[in-house]
Amino acid sequence: MRGSGAGNQVVQTMLTLIAGLLAVLAVRTSTSRMLEKGGLLSALGGTEGII
């Protein structure tokens, strides 16, 4: 039981890391798209501290 519990924890941690990486990639993609449109400064005005 302990082994399977630890395995589940590892899988859950990896899934969390993958989800985090996908979120970062999504933010970077949308940010680069806004850069192309020229609206980066206004977009980053309220979110710069979060990113």
C-alpha distance matrix in Angstrom:
0.0 3.8 5.4 5.3 6.1 8.6 9.8 10.5 12.3 14.3 15.3 16.3 18.2 20.0 20.9 22.4 24.3 25.6 26.7 28.4 30.2 31.4 32.7 34.6 36.0 37.1 38.8 40.5 41.7 43.1 44.6 46.3 47.6 49.1 50.6 52.4 53.7 54.9 53.1 50.7 52.4 52.4 48.8 47.6 49.6 46.9 43.8 44.6 42.8 39.6 39.4
3.8 0.0 3.8 5.5 5.0 6.1 8.5 9.8 10.5 12.3 14.2 15.1 16.4 18.3 19.8 20.9 22.5 24.3 25.5 26.8 28.6 30.1 31.3 32.9 34.6 35.9 37.3 38.9 40.4 41.9 43.1 44.8 46.4 47.8 49.0 51.0 52.4 53.4 51.7 49.1 50.5 50.7 47.2 45.7 47.8 45.1 41.9 42.5 40.6 37.5 37.3
5.4 3.8 0.0 3.8 5.4 5.2 6.1 8.6 9.9 10.6 12.3 14.2 15.3 16.6 18.3 19.9 21.1 22.5 24.2 25.7 27.0 28.6 30.2 31.6 32.9 34.5 36.2 37.5 38.8 40.6 41.9 43.3 44.9 46.5 47.7 49.4 51.1 52.2 50.7 48.1 49.8 50.1 46.5 45.1 47.4 45.0 41.6 42.0 40.4 37.3 36.7
5.3 5.5 3.8 0.0 3.8 5.4 4.9 6.1 8.5 9.7 10.4 12.0 14.0 15.2 16.2 18.1 19.8 20.8 22.2 24.1 25.5 26.6 28.3 30.1 31.3 32.5 34.4 35.9 36.9 38.6 40.2 41.7 43.0 44.6 46.0 47.7 49.2 50.5 48.9 46.5 48.3 48.4 44.8 43.6 45.9 43.5 40.1 40.8 39.4 36.1 35.6
6.1 5.0 5.4 3.8 0.0 3.8 5.4 5.1 6.2 8.7 9.9 10.4 12.2 14.3 15.2 16.4 18.4 19.9 20.9 22.4 24.3 25.6 26.8 28.6 30.2 31.3 32.8 34.6 35.9 37.3 38.7 40.5 41.8 43.2 44.7 46.5 47.9 49.0 47.2 44.7 46.3 46.4 42.8 41.5 43.6 41.0 37.7 38.5 36.8 33.6 33.3
8.6 6.1 5.2 5.4 3.8 0.0 3.8 5.4 5.0 6.2 8.7 9.7 10.4 12.3 14.2 15.2 16.5 18.3 19.8 20.9 22.6 24.3 25.6 26.9 28.6 30.1 31.5 32.9 34.4 36.1 37.2 38.8 40.5 41.9 43.1 45.0 46.6 47.5 45.9 43.2 44.8 45.1 41.6 40.1 42.3 39.9 36.5 36.9 35.2 32.2 31.7
9.8 8.5 6.1 4.9 5.4 3.8 0.0 3.8 5.4 5.1 6.2 8.5 9.8 10.6 12.3 14.2 15.3 16.5 18.2 19.9 21.1 22.5 24.2 25.7 26.9 28.5 30.3 31.5 32.7 34.6 36.0 37.3 38.8 40.5 41.7 43.4 45.1 46.3 44.8 42.3 44.1 44.5 40.9 39.6 42.0 39.7 36.3 36.7 35.4 32.2 31.4
10.5 9.8 8.6 6.1 5.1 5.4 3.8 0.0 3.8 5.4 5.1 6.0 8.5 9.8 10.4 12.1 14.1 15.2 16.2 18.1 19.8 20.9 22.3 24.2 25.5 26.6 28.4 30.1 31.2 32.7 34.2 35.9 37.1 38.7 40.2 41.9 43.3 44.5 42.9 40.5 42.3 42.4 38.8 37.7 40.0 37.6 34.2 35.0 33.7 30.3 29.8
12.3 10.5 9.9 8.5 6.2 5.0 5.4 3.8 0.0 3.8 5.5 5.0 6.1 8.6 9.8 10.4 12.2 14.2 15.2 16.3 18.3 19.9 20.9 22.5 24.2 25.5 26.9 28.5 30.0 31.4 32.7 34.5 36.0 37.3 38.6 40.6 42.0 43.0 41.2 38.6 40.2 40.4 36.9 35.5 37.7 35.2 31.8 32.5 30.9 27.7 27.2
14.3 12.3 10.6 9.7 8.7 6.2 5.1 5.4 3.8 0.0 3.8 5.4 5.1 6.2 8.6 9.8 10.5 12.2 14.1 15.2 16.5 18.3 19.9 21.0 22.5 24.2 25.7 26.9 28.4 30.2 31.3 32.8 34.5 36.1 37.1 39.0 40.7 41.7 40.2 37.5 39.3 39.8 36.2 34.7 37.2 35.1 31.5 31.8 30.5 27.4 26.5
15.3 14.2 12.3 10.4 9.9 8.7 6.2 5.1 5.5 3.8 0.0 3.8 5.4 5.1 6.1 8.5 9.8 10.4 12.1 14.1 15.2 16.4 18.2 19.9 20.9 22.3 24.2 25.6 26.6 28.4 30.0 31.3 32.7 34.4 35.7 37.3 38.9 40.2 38.8 36.4 38.4 38.7 35.1 34.0 36.6 34.4 30.9 31.5 30.5 27.2 26.2
16.3 15.1 14.2 12.0 10.4 9.7 8.5 6.0 5.0 5.4 3.8 0.0 3.8 5.5 5.1 6.1 8.6 9.9 10.4 12.2 14.2 15.2 16.4 18.4 19.9 20.9 22.5 24.3 25.5 26.8 28.3 30.1 31.4 32.8 34.3 36.1 37.4 38.6 36.9 34.5 36.4 36.4 32.8 31.7 34.1 31.7 28.3 29.1 28.0 24.5 23.9
18.2 16.4 15.3 14.0 12.2 10.4 9.8 8.5 6.1 5.1 5.4 3.8 0.0 3.8 5.4 5.1 6.2 8.6 9.8 10.5 12.4 14.3 15.2 16.5 18.4 19.9 21.1 22.6 24.2 25.8 26.8 28.5 30.2 31.5 32.7 34.7 36.2 37.1 35.5 32.8 34.5 34.9 31.3 29.8 32.2 30.0 26.5 26.9 25.7 22.5 21.6
20.0 18.3 16.6 15.2 14.3 12.3 10.6 9.8 8.6 6.2 5.1 5.5 3.8 0.0 3.8 5.4 5.0 6.1 8.5 9.7 10.5 12.2 14.1 15.2 16.4 18.2 19.9 21.0 22.3 24.2 25.5 26.8 28.4 30.1 31.2 32.9 34.7 35.8 34.4 31.8 33.8 34.4 30.8 29.5 32.2 30.4 26.7 27.0 26.2 23.0 21.6
20.9 19.8 18.3 16.2 15.2 14.2 12.3 10.4 9.8 8.6 6.1 5.1 5.4 3.8 0.0 3.8 5.4 5.1 6.1 8.5 9.8 10.5 12.2 14.2 15.2 16.3 18.3 19.9 20.8 22.4 24.0 25.5 26.8 28.4 29.9 31.5 32.9 34.3 32.8 30.5 32.6 32.9 29.2 28.3 31.0 28.9 25.4 26.2 25.6 22.2 20.9
22.4 20.9 19.9 18.1 16.4 15.2 14.2 12.1 10.4 9.8 8.5 6.1 5.1 5.4 3.8 0.0 3.8 5.5 5.1 6.1 8.6 9.9 10.5 12.3 14.2 15.2 16.5 18.3 19.8 21.0 22.3 24.2 25.7 26.9 28.3 30.3 31.6 32.6 30.9 28.4 30.2 30.4 26.8 25.6 28.1 25.9 22.4 23.2 22.3 18.8 17.9
24.3 22.5 21.1 19.8 18.4 16.5 15.3 14.1 12.2 10.5 9.8 8.6 6.2 5.0 5.4 3.8 0.0 3.8 5.4 5.0 6.2 8.6 9.8 10.5 12.3 14.1 15.3 16.5 18.2 20.0 20.9 22.4 24.3 25.6 26.6 28.6 30.3 31.2 29.7 27.0 28.9 29.5 26.0 24.5 27.3 25.5 21.8 22.0 21.3 18.2 16.6
25.6 24.3 22.5 20.8 19.9 18.3 16.5 15.2 14.2 12.2 10.4 9.9 8.6 6.1 5.1 5.5 3.8 0.0 3.8 5.4 5.1 6.2 8.6 9.8 10.5 12.2 14.2 15.2 16.2 18.3 19.7 20.9 22.4 24.2 25.4 26.9 28.7 29.9 28.7 26.3 28.6 29.2 25.5 24.5 27.6 26.0 22.3 22.7 22.7 19.4 17.5
26.7 25.5 24.2 22.2 20.9 19.8 18.2 16.2 15.2 14.1 12.1 10.4 9.8 8.5 6.1 5.1 5.4 3.8 0.0 3.8 5.5 5.1 6.2 8.7 9.8 10.4 12.3 14.2 15.1 16.4 18.1 19.9 21.0 22.5 24.1 25.8 27.0 28.3 26.8 24.6 26.8 27.0 23.2 22.5 25.3 23.4 19.9 20.9 20.8 17.3 15.8
28.4 26.8 25.7 24.1 22.4 20.9 19.9 18.1 16.3 15.2 14.1 12.2 10.5 9.7 8.5 6.1 5.0 5.4 3.8 0.0 3.8 5.4 5.0 6.2 8.6 9.8 10.6 12.3 14.1 15.4 16.3 18.3 19.9 21.0 22.3 24.4 25.8 26.6 25.0 22.4 24.3 24.7 21.1 19.9 22.7 20.9 17.2 17.8 17.5 14.1 12.5
30.2 28.6 27.0 25.5 24.3 22.6 21.1 19.8 18.3 16.5 15.2 14.2 12.4 10.5 9.8 8.6 6.2 5.1 5.5 3.8 0.0 3.8 5.4 5.1 6.1 8.5 9.8 10.5 12.1 14.2 15.1 16.3 18.2 19.8 20.7 22.5 24.4 25.3 24.2 21.6 23.8 24.7 21.1 19.9 23.1 21.9 18.1 18.2 18.5 15.6 13.1
31.4 30.1 28.6 26.6 25.6 24.3 22.5 20.9 19.9 18.3 16.4 15.2 14.3 12.2 10.5 9.9 8.6 6.2 5.1 5.4 3.8 0.0 3.8 5.4 5.0 6.1 8.6 9.8 10.3 12.2 13.9 15.2 16.3 18.2 19.6 21.0 22.6 24.1 22.9 20.8 23.4 23.8 20.2 19.6 22.9 21.7 18.1 18.8 19.6 16.4 14.1
32.7 31.3 30.2 28.3 26.8 25.6 24.2 22.3 20.9 19.9 18.2 16.4 15.2 14.1 12.2 10.5 9.8 8.6 6.2 5.0 5.4 3.8 0.0 3.8 5.4 5.0 6.2 8.6 9.8 10.6 12.1 14.2 15.3 16.5 18.1 20.0 21.1 22.3 20.6 18.4 20.7 20.9 17.2 16.6 19.6 18.1 14.6 15.6 16.3 13.0 11.1
34.6 32.9 31.6 30.1 28.6 26.9 25.7 24.2 22.5 21.0 19.9 18.4 16.5 15.2 14.2 12.3 10.5 9.8 8.7 6.2 5.1 5.4 3.8 0.0 3.8 5.4 5.1 6.1 8.5 10.0 10.3 12.2 14.2 15.2 16.2 18.4 19.9 20.6 19.3 16.6 18.8 19.6 16.1 14.9 18.2 17.2 13.4 13.6 14.5 11.7 8.9
36.0 34.6 32.9 31.3 30.2 28.6 26.9 25.5 24.2 22.5 20.9 19.9 18.4 16.4 15.2 14.2 12.3 10.5 9.8 8.6 6.1 5.0 5.4 3.8 0.0 3.8 5.4 5.1 6.0 8.5 9.6 10.4 12.2 14.1 15.0 16.5 18.4 19.6 18.9 16.5 19.3 20.3 16.8 16.2 19.7 19.2 15.7 15.9 17.4 14.9 11.9
37.1 35.9 34.5 32.5 31.3 30.1 28.5 26.6 25.5 24.2 22.3 20.9 19.9 18.2 16.3 15.2 14.1 12.2 10.4 9.8 8.5 6.1 5.0 5.4 3.8 0.0 3.8 5.5 5.1 6.1 8.4 9.9 10.6 12.3 14.0 15.4 16.7 18.2 17.0 15.2 18.2 18.5 14.8 15.0 18.4 17.7 14.4 15.4 17.2 14.5 12.0
38.8 37.3 36.2 34.4 32.8 31.5 30.3 28.4 26.9 25.7 24.2 22.5 21.1 19.9 18.3 16.5 15.3 14.2 12.3 10.6 9.8 8.6 6.2 5.1 5.4 3.8 0.0 3.8 5.5 5.2 5.9 8.5 9.8 10.5 12.0 14.3 15.3 16.1 14.6 12.3 14.9 15.3 11.6 11.3 14.8 14.1 10.8 11.7 13.6 11.2 8.6
40.5 38.9 37.5 35.9 34.6 32.9 31.5 30.1 28.5 26.9 25.6 24.3 22.6 21.0 19.9 18.3 16.5 15.2 14.2 12.3 10.5 9.8 8.6 6.1 5.1 5.5 3.8 0.0 3.8 5.5 4.9 6.0 8.5 9.7 10.2 12.3 14.2 14.9 14.2 11.6 14.4 15.7 12.5 11.8 15.5 15.7 12.5 12.3 14.7 13.0 9.7
41.7 40.4 38.8 36.9 35.9 34.4 32.7 31.2 30.0 28.4 26.6 25.5 24.2 22.3 20.8 19.8 18.2 16.2 15.1 14.1 12.1 10.3 9.8 8.5 6.0 5.1 5.5 3.8 0.0 3.8 5.4 5.2 6.2 8.7 9.7 10.7 12.6 14.2 13.9 12.2 15.6 16.5 13.4 13.7 17.4 17.7 14.9 15.3 17.9 16.1 13.1
43.1 41.9 40.6 38.6 37.3 36.1 34.6 32.7 31.4 30.2 28.4 26.8 25.8 24.2 22.4 21.0 20.0 18.3 16.4 15.4 14.2 12.2 10.6 10.0 8.5 6.1 5.2 5.5 3.8 0.0 3.8 5.5 5.0 6.2 8.6 9.9 10.6 12.3 11.2 10.0 13.3 13.6 10.3 11.4 14.9 15.1 12.7 13.8 16.7 14.9 12.6
44.6 43.1 41.9 40.2 38.7 37.2 36.0 34.2 32.7 31.3 30.0 28.3 26.8 25.5 24.0 22.3 20.9 19.7 18.1 16.3 15.1 13.9 12.1 10.3 9.6 8.4 5.9 4.9 5.4 3.8 0.0 3.8 5.4 5.1 6.1 8.7 9.8 10.3 9.3 7.0 10.2 11.3 8.3 8.6 12.3 13.1 10.8 11.0 14.3 13.3 10.6
46.3 44.8 43.3 41.7 40.5 38.8 37.3 35.9 34.5 32.8 31.3 30.1 28.5 26.8 25.5 24.2 22.4 20.9 19.9 18.3 16.3 15.2 14.2 12.2 10.4 9.9 8.5 6.0 5.2 5.5 3.8 0.0 3.8 5.4 4.8 6.3 8.7 9.6 10.0 8.2 11.8 13.4 11.1 11.5 15.1 16.5 14.4 14.0 17.4 16.6 13.7
47.6 46.4 44.9 43.0 41.8 40.5 38.8 37.1 36.0 34.5 32.7 31.4 30.2 28.4 26.8 25.7 24.3 22.4 21.0 19.9 18.2 16.3 15.3 14.2 12.2 10.6 9.8 8.5 6.2 5.0 5.4 3.8 0.0 3.8 5.3 5.1 6.5 8.7 9.1 8.7 12.5 13.4 11.1 12.7 16.0 17.2 15.6 16.0 19.5 18.5 16.0
49.1 47.8 46.5 44.6 43.2 41.9 40.5 38.7 37.3 36.1 34.4 32.8 31.5 30.1 28.4 26.9 25.6 24.2 22.5 21.0 19.8 18.2 16.5 15.2 14.1 12.3 10.5 9.7 8.7 6.2 5.1 5.4 3.8 0.0 3.8 5.3 4.9 6.1 5.4 5.4 9.1 9.6 7.7 9.7 12.7 14.3 13.2 13.8 17.4 16.9 14.9
50.6 49.0 47.7 46.0 44.7 43.1 41.7 40.2 38.6 37.1 35.7 34.3 32.7 31.2 29.9 28.3 26.6 25.4 24.1 22.3 20.7 19.6 18.1 16.2 15.0 14.0 12.0 10.2 9.7 8.6 6.1 4.8 5.3 3.8 0.0 3.8 5.4 5.0 6.1 5.0 8.5 10.4 9.3 10.2 13.2 15.5 14.4 14.0 17.7 17.8 15.4
52.4 51.0 49.4 47.7 46.5 45.0 43.4 41.9 40.6 39.0 37.3 36.1 34.7 32.9 31.5 30.3 28.6 26.9 25.8 24.4 22.5 21.0 20.0 18.4 16.5 15.4 14.3 12.3 10.7 9.9 8.7 6.3 5.1 5.3 3.8 0.0 3.8 5.4 7.9 8.3 11.6 13.2 12.3 13.8 16.6 18.9 17.9 17.7 21.4 21.3 18.8
53.7 52.4 51.1 49.2 47.9 46.6 45.1 43.3 42.0 40.7 38.9 37.4 36.2 34.7 32.9 31.6 30.3 28.7 27.0 25.8 24.4 22.6 21.1 19.9 18.4 16.7 15.3 14.2 12.6 10.6 9.8 8.7 6.5 4.9 5.4 3.8 0.0 3.8 5.6 7.7 10.8 11.3 10.9 13.3 15.6 17.7 17.4 17.8 21.6 21.5 19.6
54.9 53.4 52.2 50.5 49.0 47.5 46.3 44.5 43.0 41.7 40.2 38.6 37.1 35.8 34.3 32.6 31.2 29.9 28.3 26.6 25.3 24.1 22.3 20.6 19.6 18.2 16.1 14.9 14.2 12.3 10.3 9.6 8.7 6.1 5.0 5.4 3.8 0.0 3.8 5.7 7.9 9.1 9.7 11.5 13.4 16.1 16.2 16.1 19.9 20.5 18.7
53.1 51.7 50.7 48.9 47.2 45.9 44.8 42.9 41.2 40.2 38.8 36.9 35.5 34.4 32.8 30.9 29.7 28.7 26.8 25.0 24.2 22.9 20.6 19.3 18.9 17.0 14.6 14.2 13.9 11.2 9.3 10.0 9.1 5.4 6.1 7.9 5.6 3.8 0.0 3.8 5.8 5.7 6.2 8.7 10.3 12.7 13.1 13.6 17.3 17.8 16.5
50.7 49.1 48.1 46.5 44.7 43.2 42.3 40.5 38.6 37.5 36.4 34.5 32.8 31.8 30.5 28.4 27.0 26.3 24.6 22.4 21.6 20.8 18.4 16.6 16.5 15.2 12.3 11.6 12.2 10.0 7.0 8.2 8.7 5.4 5.0 8.3 7.7 5.7 3.8 0.0 3.8 5.6 5.0 5.9 8.4 11.0 10.7 10.5 14.2 14.9 13.3
52.4 50.5 49.8 48.3 46.3 44.8 44.1 42.3 40.2 39.3 38.4 36.4 34.5 33.8 32.6 30.2 28.9 28.6 26.8 24.3 23.8 23.4 20.7 18.8 19.3 18.2 14.9 14.4 15.6 13.3 10.2 11.8 12.5 9.1 8.5 11.6 10.8 7.9 5.8 3.8 0.0 3.8 5.4 5.2 6.0 9.5 10.2 9.5 13.1 14.6 13.7
52.4 50.7 50.1 48.4 46.4 45.1 44.5 42.4 40.4 39.8 38.7 36.4 34.9 34.4 32.9 30.4 29.5 29.2 27.0 24.7 24.7 23.8 20.9 19.6 20.3 18.5 15.3 15.7 16.5 13.6 11.3 13.4 13.4 9.6 10.4 13.2 11.3 9.1 5.7 5.6 3.8 0.0 3.8 5.6 5.1 7.9 9.5 10.2 13.5 14.6 14.4
48.8 47.2 46.5 44.8 42.8 41.6 40.9 38.8 36.9 36.2 35.1 32.8 31.3 30.8 29.2 26.8 26.0 25.5 23.2 21.1 21.1 20.2 17.2 16.1 16.8 14.8 11.6 12.5 13.4 10.3 8.3 11.1 11.1 7.7 9.3 12.3 10.9 9.7 6.2 5.0 5.4 3.8 0.0 3.8 5.5 6.9 7.2 8.6 11.9 12.1 11.7
47.6 45.7 45.1 43.6 41.5 40.1 39.6 37.7 35.5 34.7 34.0 31.7 29.8 29.5 28.3 25.6 24.5 24.5 22.5 19.9 19.9 19.6 16.6 14.9 16.2 15.0 11.3 11.8 13.7 11.4 8.6 11.5 12.7 9.7 10.2 13.8 13.3 11.5 8.7 5.9 5.2 5.6 3.8 0.0 3.8 5.5 5.0 5.0 8.6 9.5 8.9
49.6 47.8 47.4 45.9 43.6 42.3 42.0 40.0 37.7 37.2 36.6 34.1 32.2 32.2 31.0 28.1 27.3 27.6 25.3 22.7 23.1 22.9 19.6 18.2 19.7 18.4 14.8 15.5 17.4 14.9 12.3 15.1 16.0 12.7 13.2 16.6 15.6 13.4 10.3 8.4 6.0 5.1 5.5 3.8 0.0 3.8 5.9 6.2 8.8 10.5 11.1
46.9 45.1 45.0 43.5 41.0 39.9 39.7 37.6 35.2 35.1 34.4 31.7 30.0 30.4 28.9 25.9 25.5 26.0 23.4 20.9 21.9 21.7 18.1 17.2 19.2 17.7 14.1 15.7 17.7 15.1 13.1 16.5 17.2 14.3 15.5 18.9 17.7 16.1 12.7 11.0 9.5 7.9 6.9 5.5 3.8 0.0 3.8 6.0 7.4 8.3 10.0
43.8 41.9 41.6 40.1 37.7 36.5 36.3 34.2 31.8 31.5 30.9 28.3 26.5 26.7 25.4 22.4 21.8 22.3 19.9 17.2 18.1 18.1 14.6 13.4 15.7 14.4 10.8 12.5 14.9 12.7 10.8 14.4 15.6 13.2 14.4 17.9 17.4 16.2 13.1 10.7 10.2 9.5 7.2 5.0 5.9 3.8 0.0 3.8 5.5 5.2 6.3
44.6 42.5 42.0 40.8 38.5 36.9 36.7 35.0 32.5 31.8 31.5 29.1 26.9 27.0 26.2 23.2 22.0 22.7 20.9 17.8 18.2 18.8 15.6 13.6 15.9 15.4 11.7 12.3 15.3 13.8 11.0 14.0 16.0 13.8 14.0 17.7 17.8 16.1 13.6 10.5 9.5 10.2 8.6 5.0 6.2 6.0 3.8 0.0 3.8 5.5 5.4
42.8 40.6 40.4 39.4 36.8 35.2 35.4 33.7 30.9 30.5 30.5 28.0 25.7 26.2 25.6 22.3 21.3 22.7 20.8 17.5 18.5 19.6 16.3 14.5 17.4 17.2 13.6 14.7 17.9 16.7 14.3 17.4 19.5 17.4 17.7 21.4 21.6 19.9 17.3 14.2 13.1 13.5 11.9 8.6 8.8 7.4 5.5 3.8 0.0 3.8 5.6
39.6 37.5 37.3 36.1 33.6 32.2 32.2 30.3 27.7 27.4 27.2 24.5 22.5 23.0 22.2 18.8 18.2 19.4 17.3 14.1 15.6 16.4 13.0 11.7 14.9 14.5 11.2 13.0 16.1 14.9 13.3 16.6 18.5 16.9 17.8 21.3 21.5 20.5 17.8 14.9 14.6 14.6 12.1 9.5 10.5 8.3 5.2 5.5 3.8 0.0 3.8
39.4 37.3 36.7 35.6 33.3 31.7 31.4 29.8 27.2 26.5 26.2 23.9 21.6 21.6 20.9 17.9 16.6 17.5 15.8 12.5 13.1 14.1 11.1 8.9 11.9 12.0 8.6 9.7 13.1 12.6 10.6 13.7 16.0 14.9 15.4 18.8 19.6 18.7 16.5 13.3 13.7 14.4 11.7 8.9 11.1 10.0 6.3 5.4 5.6 3.8 0.0
